[in-house]
Amino acid sequence: MDKLSSILQLREMLRQLERDVGLEDLSRFERDVLLAAHGLCKRPGDVISSEQIREHALVRSAAQATFYRALRVLLARGLLERAAESKAKSYIVRSDLVGTPLPLG
């Protein structure tokens, strides 16, 4: 199997996984922001800042407006929530909601 065929096969498997857990309605960049945020958490419920997410390799190169638009979508869909009793721009990833029907927000 050549390299492009391998990449295609992996990409198709990833798309199926994303469909299986209900992330197919998110844009590719919104999924990247969610995955970057999740990857920064050591435990469920960890609080992370937008600056931490913004510096992640998956999203670092995007325009600031695109990044904050993706955050708003993830907040509206309930996949991120603002951290209680924390300063602004702090979030908790709701990975427990992945795989459940989400509002279209």
HELIX and SHEET records of a PDB file:
HELIX    1   1 LYS A    3  ASP A   20  1                                  18    
HELIX    2   2 ARG A   28  LEU A   40  1                                  13    
HELIX    3   3 SER A   50  ARG A   54  1                                   5    
HELIX    4   4 GLN A   64  ARG A   77  1                                  14    
HELIX    5   5 SER A   95  LEU A   97  5                                   3    
SHEET    1   A 3 VAL A  47  SER A  49  0                                        
SHEET    2   A 3 SER A  90  VAL A  93 -1                                        
SHEET    3   A 3 LEU A  80  ARG A  82 -1                                        
END                                                                             
